[in-house]
Amino acid sequence: MAHRRGDGTLFKRGRIYYYAFWESGKQVQRSTKKDRLDEAKKWRDRFLGKKLRGEVNSSVERVSCGDLLDDLLAHSRTRCREYTVKVWEWTIEANVRPAFGHLRAASLTSDLFREYRSKRVAEGKSDTTVNRELALLRMALNLGRKQTPPKVGIVPFFPMAKEDNARQGFMEDGEYAALRDALEDVGLKALFVTAYHTGMRRGELLAIRVEQVDLEQGFITLRASETKGGKARVVPIFDGDMETFIRAAIAESQDGYLFTRKGRKILNFKGAWKAACDEAGLPGFLFHSLRRTAVRNLRRAGVSQIVRMSISGHRTDSMERRYNIVDTEDVQTAKEMMAKFRKKG
């Protein structure tokens, strides 16, 4: 490799050769970690090649993952919904920063990500959960790469695990009745019944205030600031349990929120939910499974896809299809329908 004036200088410090060059008006020195001149020259040539390709930047190499995660959170506060920001903050502070925050971004490798995945999976976390955690780090790196001047030179490959997007888990009628009766508080019963019938997200449900409920017209109005999609929508109040328990919940509310315990907004019901599920013979049943159950039941009732999406709050038909699972009962119904069809023939 031909060298020009200004390409830098090799010099010896003790037994080791160092390489000095100028960058942004300042001299930068790097150890070649070589004690032989010929090997030090080879190191210098490789280094110069990277420098010419734009792969070397001293300021970039000093940037930590912690700095980039801070930038991502600051960016999210101006671009994302409050709920999303809170989820990102919790995930980053609980898992991503402890594992990567102290490392220089330039030192990250795909093998480090594989080691992180193995550790998290050994702790009982799913590949989907680990994918979401690594995705936040990847977003932070990509945001740094887009800065002017860039804070990241190269974003390493992230080995993401394949996910099964078809969500599983439903609640049947008998299970619904058992869990409804096992829940002690009226507010929790109302919350459960409403989720079961409409498929609304937990965060949306807990944010509903009494003034958003119109019992005369039979609707609940969700404000744009309270929905994941950022759009206001109207959800029906179905006759039967849903209307009955919503009326009871309104009567109990003391702070203006619809779903309360002892008159105050429900914040966390994990313990009460687990206890009720155990009593109802449904250990480990997830509240989120009510969402896919509602989508399935609405489909079975003949509700069109666009209306189902409006009620449950799915933004795209592909997302709605993740919850629109065909289960064993659907297959059995299809068999019976085909048997009747063949008899007619």
BASE-345416 format. One line per 10 residues: number of its first residue (from 1); their letters; for each residue x, y, z of C-alpha. Coordinates in nm, 2 decimals, padded with zeros to 4 digits. Each point is the difference from the previous one (the first is absolute). Example, Ala and Ser with C-alpha at 12.3 -4.5 7.8 and 13.67 -1.06 7.14 Angstrom:
BEGIN
1) AS) 01.23/-00.45/00.78 ~ 00.14/00.34/-00.07
This chain:
BEGIN
1) MAHRRGDGTL) 00.00/00.00/00.00 ~ 00.15/00.33/-00.11 ~ 00.02/00.26/00.28 ~ -00.04/00.38/-00.02 ~ 00.11/00.28/00.21 ~ -00.24/00.03/00.29 ~ -00.08/-00.37/00.02 ~ 00.15/-00.01/00.34 ~ 00.31/-00.13/00.18 ~ 00.11/-00.32/00.16
11) FKRGRIYYYA) 00.21/00.03/00.32 ~ 00.11/-00.22/00.28 ~ -00.10/00.03/00.36 ~ 00.18/-00.26/00.20 ~ -00.02/-00.33/-00.19 ~ -00.33/00.09/-00.18 ~ -00.05/00.21/-00.32 ~ -00.26/00.27/00.00 ~ -00.16/00.18/-00.29 ~ -00.06/00.37/00.02
21) FWESGKQVQR) -00.23/00.19/-00.25 ~ -00.19/00.33/-00.01 ~ -00.38/00.02/00.01 ~ -00.21/00.32/00.03 ~ 00.31/00.20/00.08 ~ 00.11/-00.23/00.29 ~ 00.26/-00.27/00.01 ~ -00.14/-00.35/00.08 ~ 00.23/-00.28/00.11 ~ -00.09/-00.37/-00.03
31) STKKDRLDEA) 00.19/-00.30/00.12 ~ 00.07/-00.26/-00.27 ~ 00.07/-00.26/00.28 ~ 00.29/-00.12/-00.22 ~ 00.37/-00.01/00.10 ~ 00.13/-00.06/-00.35 ~ 00.02/00.28/-00.26 ~ -00.12/-00.21/-00.29 ~ -00.31/-00.11/00.19 ~ -00.07/00.36/00.12
41) KKWRDRFLGK) 00.01/00.12/-00.36 ~ -00.25/-00.27/-00.10 ~ -00.22/00.12/00.29 ~ 00.04/00.36/-00.12 ~ -00.10/-00.09/-00.36 ~ -00.31/-00.18/00.11 ~ -00.09/00.29/00.22 ~ 00.05/00.25/-00.28 ~ -00.22/-00.21/-00.22 ~ -00.28/00.01/00.25
51) KLRGEVNSSV) 00.05/00.38/00.05 ~ -00.03/00.06/-00.38 ~ -00.32/-00.20/-00.01 ~ -00.15/00.21/00.28 ~ 00.01/-00.29/00.25 ~ 00.22/00.18/00.25 ~ -00.10/00.31/00.20 ~ 00.15/00.06/00.34 ~ -00.31/00.19/00.13 ~ -00.22/-00.28/-00.12
61) ERVSCGDLLD) 00.21/-00.26/00.17 ~ -00.04/00.17/00.34 ~ -00.38/00.00/-00.01 ~ -00.16/-00.23/00.25 ~ -00.32/-00.20/-00.04 ~ -00.13/00.18/00.31 ~ 00.04/00.34/-00.19 ~ -00.19/-00.14/-00.30 ~ -00.28/-00.14/00.22 ~ -00.04/00.34/00.16
71) DLLAHSRTRC) -00.03/00.15/-00.34 ~ -00.26/-00.25/-00.10 ~ -00.21/00.07/00.31 ~ 00.03/00.38/-00.06 ~ -00.11/-00.05/-00.36 ~ -00.29/-00.22/00.10 ~ -00.14/00.26/00.23 ~ -00.06/00.24/-00.29 ~ -00.12/-00.27/-00.25 ~ -00.18/-00.28/00.18
81) REYTVKVWEW) -00.30/-00.03/00.22 ~ 00.04/00.02/00.38 ~ -00.08/-00.36/00.05 ~ 00.26/-00.11/-00.26 ~ 00.26/00.22/00.17 ~ -00.07/-00.16/00.34 ~ 00.03/-00.35/-00.14 ~ 00.33/00.09/-00.17 ~ 00.14/00.16/00.32 ~ -00.09/-00.30/00.21
91) TIEANVRPAF) 00.15/-00.25/-00.24 ~ 00.32/00.20/-00.05 ~ 00.06/00.07/00.37 ~ -00.09/-00.35/00.11 ~ 00.19/-00.20/-00.26 ~ 00.17/00.17/-00.29 ~ 00.20/00.26/00.18 ~ 00.14/-00.24/00.27 ~ 00.12/-00.23/-00.27 ~ 00.13/00.24/-00.26
101) GHLRAASLTS) 00.00/00.36/00.14 ~ 00.37/-00.01/00.12 ~ 00.13/-00.13/-00.34 ~ 00.13/00.21/-00.28 ~ -00.23/-00.02/-00.30 ~ 00.30/-00.08/-00.22 ~ 00.07/-00.31/00.20 ~ -00.34/-00.17/-00.06 ~ 00.00/-00.32/-00.19 ~ -00.26/-00.26/-00.11
111) DLFREYRSKR) 00.15/-00.25/00.24 ~ -00.07/00.24/00.29 ~ -00.37/00.01/-00.10 ~ -00.01/-00.38/-00.02 ~ 00.15/-00.03/00.35 ~ -00.26/00.25/00.13 ~ -00.28/-00.21/-00.16 ~ 00.13/-00.32/00.15 ~ 00.01/00.16/00.35 ~ -00.35/00.14/-00.02
121) VAEGKSDTTV) -00.15/-00.32/-00.14 ~ 00.17/-00.19/00.29 ~ -00.17/00.24/00.23 ~ -00.34/-00.11/-00.14 ~ -00.06/00.29/-00.25 ~ -00.14/-00.08/-00.34 ~ 00.18/00.07/-00.33 ~ -00.27/00.25/-00.08 ~ 00.08/00.20/00.32 ~ 00.37/-00.01/-00.08
131) NRELALLRMA) -00.07/00.12/-00.35 ~ -00.18/00.30/00.13 ~ 00.29/00.08/00.24 ~ 00.27/-00.03/-00.27 ~ -00.22/00.20/-00.24 ~ 00.02/00.30/00.23 ~ 00.38/-00.02/00.00 ~ 00.00/-00.03/-00.38 ~ -00.23/00.31/-00.03 ~ 00.24/00.19/00.22
141) LNLGRKQTPP) 00.30/-00.09/-00.22 ~ -00.19/00.09/-00.32 ~ -00.10/00.33/00.15 ~ 00.36/00.07/00.09 ~ 00.11/-00.09/-00.35 ~ -00.24/00.25/-00.16 ~ 00.13/00.29/00.21 ~ 00.21/00.28/-00.15 ~ 00.28/-00.06/00.08 ~ -00.07/-00.37/00.05
151) KVGIVPFFPM) 00.04/-00.15/00.34 ~ 00.01/-00.36/-00.14 ~ 00.21/-00.12/-00.29 ~ -00.13/-00.35/-00.07 ~ -00.31/-00.17/00.15 ~ 00.08/-00.37/00.06 ~ -00.22/-00.28/-00.11 ~ -00.27/-00.09/00.26 ~ -00.09/-00.37/00.00 ~ -00.37/00.02/00.07
161) AKEDNARQGF) -00.19/-00.32/00.08 ~ -00.30/-00.11/-00.22 ~ -00.33/00.08/00.17 ~ -00.33/-00.18/-00.03 ~ -00.24/00.29/-00.05 ~ -00.31/-00.21/00.03 ~ -00.11/00.07/00.36 ~ -00.15/-00.29/00.20 ~ -00.24/-00.02/00.29 ~ -00.37/00.04/00.02
171) MEDGEYAALR) -00.27/00.01/00.27 ~ -00.32/-00.21/-00.04 ~ -00.34/00.08/00.13 ~ 00.02/-00.22/00.31 ~ 00.34/00.14/00.09 ~ -00.13/00.35/-00.05 ~ -00.27/-00.06/00.26 ~ 00.23/-00.16/00.25 ~ 00.26/00.28/-00.02 ~ -00.27/00.27/00.02
181) DALEDVGLKA) -00.14/-00.15/00.32 ~ 00.35/-00.05/00.15 ~ 00.08/00.37/-00.03 ~ -00.10/00.17/00.32 ~ -00.01/00.37/-00.08 ~ -00.28/00.15/-00.21 ~ 00.26/00.22/-00.18 ~ 00.21/-00.30/-00.09 ~ -00.31/-00.20/-00.12 ~ -00.09/00.30/-00.22
191) LFVTAYHTGM) 00.35/00.03/-00.14 ~ 00.02/-00.38/-00.07 ~ -00.35/-00.01/-00.17 ~ 00.07/00.30/-00.21 ~ 00.34/-00.14/-00.12 ~ -00.16/-00.33/-00.08 ~ -00.27/00.15/-00.22 ~ 00.19/00.28/-00.17 ~ 00.37/-00.10/-00.01 ~ 00.11/00.34/00.11
201) RRGELLAIRV) 00.35/00.03/00.13 ~ 00.06/00.01/00.37 ~ 00.15/00.35/-00.01 ~ -00.29/00.13/-00.19 ~ -00.25/-00.15/00.24 ~ 00.17/00.13/00.31 ~ 00.00/00.36/-00.14 ~ -00.38/00.02/-00.06 ~ -00.18/00.25/00.21 ~ -00.37/-00.01/00.09
211) EQVDLEQGFI) -00.08/00.30/-00.23 ~ 00.11/-00.20/-00.30 ~ -00.28/-00.25/00.06 ~ -00.33/00.06/-00.17 ~ -00.24/-00.27/00.14 ~ -00.30/00.15/-00.17 ~ 00.16/-00.03/-00.35 ~ 00.20/-00.31/00.10 ~ 00.35/00.12/-00.08 ~ 00.34/00.08/00.15
221) TLRASETKGG) 00.20/00.27/-00.17 ~ 00.38/-00.04/00.01 ~ 00.21/00.31/-00.03 ~ 00.28/00.01/-00.25 ~ 00.26/00.06/00.27 ~ -00.11/-00.32/00.17 ~ 00.03/-00.24/-00.29 ~ 00.30/-00.18/-00.14 ~ -00.08/00.11/-00.35 ~ -00.04/00.36/00.10
231) KARVVPIFDG) -00.35/00.02/-00.14 ~ -00.33/00.05/00.18 ~ -00.26/-00.28/-00.03 ~ -00.33/-00.11/00.12 ~ -00.05/-00.34/00.17 ~ -00.35/-00.16/00.05 ~ -00.14/-00.10/00.34 ~ -00.15/-00.34/-00.06 ~ -00.32/-00.10/00.17 ~ 00.03/-00.25/00.29
241) DMETFIRAAI) 00.30/-00.03/00.23 ~ 00.19/00.29/-00.16 ~ -00.28/00.26/00.06 ~ -00.08/-00.14/00.34 ~ 00.35/00.02/00.14 ~ 00.08/00.33/-00.16 ~ -00.31/00.15/00.18 ~ 00.12/-00.15/00.32 ~ 00.35/00.13/-00.05 ~ -00.13/00.35/-00.06
251) AESQDGYLFT) -00.19/-00.01/00.32 ~ 00.31/-00.10/00.19 ~ 00.24/00.26/-00.15 ~ 00.12/00.28/00.22 ~ 00.28/00.15/-00.20 ~ -00.16/00.02/-00.35 ~ 00.16/-00.31/-00.14 ~ -00.22/-00.28/-00.13 ~ 00.19/-00.30/00.13 ~ 00.08/00.04/00.37
261) RKGRKILNFK) 00.07/-00.19/00.32 ~ -00.15/00.15/00.31 ~ -00.09/00.30/-00.21 ~ 00.35/00.08/-00.13 ~ 00.16/-00.07/-00.34 ~ 00.14/-00.34/-00.05 ~ 00.37/00.02/-00.04 ~ 00.13/-00.36/00.04 ~ -00.22/-00.31/00.04 ~ 00.26/-00.27/-00.06
271) GAWKAACDEA) -00.05/-00.16/00.33 ~ -00.38/00.00/-00.01 ~ 00.01/-00.13/-00.35 ~ 00.23/-00.29/00.08 ~ -00.21/-00.10/00.30 ~ -00.32/00.01/-00.19 ~ 00.15/-00.20/-00.29 ~ 00.12/-00.26/00.24 ~ -00.34/-00.03/00.17 ~ -00.17/-00.03/-00.34
281) GLPGFLFHSL) 00.23/-00.28/-00.11 ~ 00.18/00.22/-00.25 ~ 00.36/00.03/00.15 ~ 00.22/00.22/-00.21 ~ -00.28/00.13/-00.23 ~ 00.11/00.34/-00.14 ~ -00.22/00.31/00.00 ~ 00.13/00.06/-00.35 ~ -00.16/-00.32/-00.12 ~ -00.34/00.18/00.04
291) RRTAVRNLRR) 00.10/00.21/-00.30 ~ 00.04/-00.29/-00.23 ~ -00.31/-00.17/00.14 ~ -00.21/00.31/-00.07 ~ 00.13/00.02/-00.36 ~ -00.09/-00.37/-00.05 ~ -00.35/00.04/00.15 ~ -00.08/00.31/-00.20 ~ 00.10/-00.19/-00.32 ~ -00.21/-00.29/00.09
301) AGVSQIVRMS) -00.30/00.23/00.06 ~ 00.04/00.13/-00.36 ~ 00.14/00.34/00.08 ~ 00.19/00.13/-00.30 ~ 00.38/00.04/00.02 ~ 00.00/00.38/-00.02 ~ -00.25/00.02/00.29 ~ 00.20/-00.26/00.20 ~ 00.31/00.21/-00.05 ~ -00.18/00.32/00.11
311) ISGHRTDSME) -00.12/-00.16/00.32 ~ 00.32/-00.17/00.10 ~ 00.23/00.28/-00.12 ~ 00.21/-00.20/-00.25 ~ 00.15/00.24/-00.25 ~ 00.06/-00.24/-00.29 ~ -00.16/-00.31/-00.12 ~ 00.33/-00.19/00.02 ~ 00.01/00.08/00.38 ~ -00.36/-00.10/00.04
321) RRYNIVDTED) 00.07/-00.34/-00.17 ~ 00.26/-00.08/00.26 ~ -00.28/-00.03/00.25 ~ -00.26/-00.14/-00.24 ~ 00.11/-00.36/00.07 ~ -00.19/-00.30/-00.13 ~ -00.03/-00.24/00.29 ~ -00.12/-00.36/00.04 ~ -00.37/00.10/00.03 ~ 00.03/00.19/-00.33
331) VQTAKEMMAK) 00.14/-00.30/-00.17 ~ -00.27/-00.23/00.14 ~ -00.27/00.24/-00.13 ~ 00.16/00.00/-00.34 ~ -00.01/-00.39/00.00 ~ -00.37/00.01/00.09 ~ -00.08/00.26/-00.27 ~ 00.18/-00.21/-00.27 ~ -00.18/-00.32/00.12 ~ -00.33/00.18/-00.05
341) FRKKG) 00.11/00.13/-00.34 ~ 00.09/-00.35/-00.12 ~ -00.33/-00.14/00.12 ~ -00.19/00.25/-00.20 ~ 00.21/-00.09/-00.31
